[in-house]
Structures are given as C-alpha cells and as structure tokens.
Amino acid sequence: MTDILQRSCAHWSEDKRAGMEDFYALATADYRHLAEALDWRSWLEARQADAGARPLRLLDVACGSGKFPVALARHAGVAEAAISPVAYSLLDPAPFSIAEARAALPRPFQAGAEYPTTLQDLDCAPGAFDILWATHALYAVPSTEVEIAMERFLHALSGTGVIAQSLSDGHYLKFHAHFLDAFGDGGTQLYTGAEALEAALLKLGARVETVDIAYENGVPETETPRVEGFLQRCVFDDSVSLAQMRDRAGIGDYLSGCLRDGHWRFPQKVRLLFVRP
C-alpha cells in the first residue's frame, strides 16, 4: 500500500471524524456542483432503458461517505426517476467508508455488494456493472498503477462509467503540489489528475466524452478553523497547521490568493469523464 493511500485510509476512520466534518463543510459543494452539472434523472432513466426490466447494477468506486448519491437525491431529483431501485455496490479500501456510504444511501439506491479493496485489485466478472462512477475518488492511485486501475474499471463495466476528477490546475492538485514542495520529504507522489485518467482510458481503447466544470469551495473568513481542517484533509496530513502553511513560501502565497474580500475561495476545475468500453 502506498504512503498516500495509507494516510488516506487512516483519515477515513472514526478517530478522524472531526477532520472529515471540517472537510465536508467546504467539499460538499463538490458534489452539489456535480449533481447540477447534468440532468442525472434523465441520464439514469436512459441507463434503465438500456438495462430493460431488471434493476440497474452500479458500483461506486472509492465511495467515501456517500456524498454523491446524497447530492443526486437532494439536487438532481433522482428519487423521482422512472427506474427500478438501483443495486448499489460499494468499493473502498477503508471499511469505515463503506459503512458510512451504506448508511447514507437515499432512494432509489439500495446497498448491494461490498468490495473492501482498491480499484486496482477489483475482482469481479467482466461487465458486472451497468454503471461505475468514481467522484473525486482516484487521487491516491499511484502513477504506475493508473493504467491498471482504468483496465479494471473497463473490465467491470458493461454500460457507461462516470469519473469526476480535478484537473491539474484545480485546487486539489495545485494545493497538493504546493504542500509537497513546502513540507514533503520527496517520497510522496503528486495526486493523480483527470488528464492522466483520460489518457489511460484512451490508450486502452475506451470511448470518452468530457465535460469541464469550474466553481469555488468557499466559506467566510470567520470559518478559518474549519479551513484548516479542510486543507489538512486535502493532503491527508494534520501535522501541519494552517499558520505553518501560511508562513511558508510558495504555499503561503497560494493561500493568500485564496483569501479575498473576507472569504476563503478555493478555485476548482473538474473534468467529468463519460466512459464506454
């Protein structure tokens, strides 16, 4: 297990729940913007038409806390979609995340199989799922394993896959790069961005369509203590305080640019990849 994956799994735990809540105080916006980027109700109805009378089979890759299906119910009206209950399987290397996502699932999603593993190690029948989606989920995939992960993604997929991932000039990758420059020991690799995932999929012969969205994660300056938790969670490292970050060249300049007009504003650039084998 890579260092970044170990730290990620450690942060997806009951002991780190406070940091998780600080993170989602800002990051819940990621899933709202995804939910508002597409007519997901009609999209799911089209996938149901492809599947016929049987329920859709869906795998949520690196499911986290289940924020994406919750956002779809809250902001995209999927509970009213003309579809059968969706057999919703959960994949995550952190058992804590699977339990959290299972407990959070809203209609029309019904919890199904569990895969306590990484995408790279997914073992399932070819074409086992009509839908795979991975939303802000694949940052910890090592660069040497991106093609393996995408091969497993395509192996499991019989219909349409969806990946939402930060581009290299979005906050998650830019901030991680600044953090590693300032506080890294040279042994941690940069997060994997949307560009690398798309390139691997195309190399494997997949058909890929893309939609880019831009927005900001933000809170008033009065919420600065939560911003510290958000930023620490962005890099899965709570040993460095916000004050230390702001005091270091490079990352301090970046953070100064994110504090404007009494608000913290973290610019996101995210690519949605719609994938067919």
N, C-alpha and C positions, 0 to 999 in steps of 0.2 A: 504494500500500500504506500503510495507516495506521501510525502510530508504534507502537502496541501490537502490531500484527501483525509489524512489522519486528523488534521486540525479542523477540517470541515465537519467530520463526523463527531468530533469532541464537542463542537459548538451546537450541534443538533442533539441536545440532551436536556434532561430536566434541570441539571445543575446550571445550565446556561440560559434558562428560560427568560430571565430578566433582559439579557442582551438580545435575545430573539424578539422580545416585545419592543425594545428600542428600535431594532432594525425595521420591524414592520410598521412602526409609526410613520416611517417615510416610504418603505419599499412596497407597502400595499398599493401605492399608486402605480407601480409597475404592472400589476395585474388588472387594475381598472383600465389603464390605457390599452392593454392587450384586449380586454373584453369589449372595449369600444371601437377597436380598430377594424372590426369585421362584423357582418351580420351572422353571428355564430348560430343563432337559432335556425336560420335557413340553411347554413352550412351543415349542421347536424342532420337536418331533415333530408338533405341531399345524400348524405352518407347512409342514412337509414334506407332511402330508396334503393341505393346500390346493394344493401345487405338483404333486402326483401323483408320477409315477415319475422325473421329471427332478431333478437336483440343485437345491437352493436357491441363489439368486443374492443375495448380500449385499454391501452397501457399508458399510465402516467409515469414517465421516466424521471427519476430523481424527484419524487413527488413533493419533497419538503413538507410543509404544513397544510397542503391542500388549498393554497390561496387562489390558484387559477380557477378551479371549478366553483369555488365560492364566489369569485368575481363574475363568472359567467352567469350564475343564478341571480346575482344582485344587479348586474349592469347590462346583461345581454338577453334576458328573458328566456333562457334555455329551459326553465322549468315548464314553460308552456309549449315547448316544441312538440310537434306531432310525431313523436318517436316512442319506441318501446323503452322501458328502463335500460340504461346502458350498463353492461357488465364492466365495471371499472376496476382494473387491476393496478396494483401499486408496486413500483420498483424504487428502492432506495437502499444504499449501503448502511444507513442508520435506522435501526428498528424503531427508535423514537419517532422518526419522521413518518414511517408507515402508520404507526398508531395514531399520530396527530392527524394525518390526512384522512385516514379511515373514519375517525370520529367527526370530521368536518364535512364530509361529502353531503351535498344537498341533492334534491331531485334535479334531474332524472337519473343521477348517477348512483349505482348500487355497488358497494365494495365487493370485489371478487378476489382473485388470486393475489398472493403477496410474493414478491421477489426481493429478498434482503441481500442485494448484490449491486455491483456496478453494471452499467450498460455493457461494458466490455466483456463481462462474464455472464451475460444473459444467456440462459439455456432454455429454449422453447422450440416448439415445432415451427417449421417455415410457414410464414404467413399467418401466424396465430392470431393477429390482431388487425381489425379493420382500420383502427386509428392508433397511432403513437403520438403523444406530444411530450415535449420537453421544454418547459418555460423557465428561462433563467436557471438552467439546471446543469449545464455541462461545462462550467468554468474550470472545474478541477480535473478534467480529462487531460492527462499529460500529452504533450505534442506528439510523442512517439506512439500514442495509442489512439489518436483521433480517427485514423482510418479503420482501426479495429472496431471502435465504438460505432462508427457510421455503418460498417458492414453488418454489425449485429442489429442496428436499427432497421436496416433494409431487410435483413433476414426475417425479422419478426413481423414485417408489415405486408399486408395484402391490399390495403387501400391507400389512404392518404396520411402522411405524417406531418406534424407541425413542430417546428423548432423556433423558439424565440430566444435570441441571444444578443448581448451587447456587441456593437461594432467596436473596432479598435479605438475610435475616437469618442466613445461613450464613457460615462463616468466610471463604470465598474472596472473597465480595463485601464483607463488612464490613471485612476486613483491607485489601483494595484501597482502599476508601473512606478509611480512616484513613491509609493510606500517601500517597494523593494529597493529602489535607488537609495532611499534615506535610511532604511533600517534593516534591509535584507542582509543575509550572510553569504549570498552567492549561490546557495543551494536550493532556492525555491524558484520554480519557473513561473513565468507570467501566465495569467489566466488564458484559457482558450477562447477566442472570439468567434463571432459569426462567420467571418471571412474564411477561417480555417475549416470550419464545419462544412460550409458550402463547397469549398474546393475539394474536400474529401468525397463528398456526395457525388459531385460531378465526375470525379475520377472513377468512381465505382459505377458510373453509368446511370445514376438516378436522374429523374426529371425534376427540376427545381424551379419554382416561381417565388419571387421575393416581394415583400412589402416592407418599406422602412418607415419607422415612426420616431418622432422626436418629442421630448417633453422634459419636465424638470421634476425631480423629487425635492420637496421643499417644506420648511417649517419656519415660523418666526424665530428670530434670534433668541427670544426668551426660552426656546426649547433646546438650547445648546447642550445641556446634559444628555438629552436623547440623541443629539447629533453625534456625540462621542460614541455612544453605543452602536449607532448605525455604521459609522466609519470603521470601528473595530470589527464589526461583523462583516463588513465589506471585504476585509482581508483575513478574517478568522484569526485575529490576534488582539487580545485585550490587554497585552502587557505594555502597550504604548498609549499614553494619554493623548487627548486632543491637544492639550497645551504643548506637549512634546512635538507633536506633528506640526503645529503652527509655528514652532520655534526653529524648525529645520529648513534649510534652503531647499528649494525645489517643491517639496510637498507643501511647505508653508505658503509659498507663492500661489500654488494651485488653490489652496483652501481660502486664501484671501480673496481670490477672484470669485469664489462661490458664496461669499457673504456680501450681499448688496441690498441697500435700502431696508436694512433691518430684518432681512430674511436670508436664511441659508437656501441656496439654489444649486442643485447638482444636476447638470445637463446630461440627459440620457439620449443615446442614439441606438436604437434597437432594430434588428432585422428579423422579420418573420419569414421563415422558410417553409414553403408548402412542398412536400416531397412525395413523389411516387417512384416505386421501384422501376 
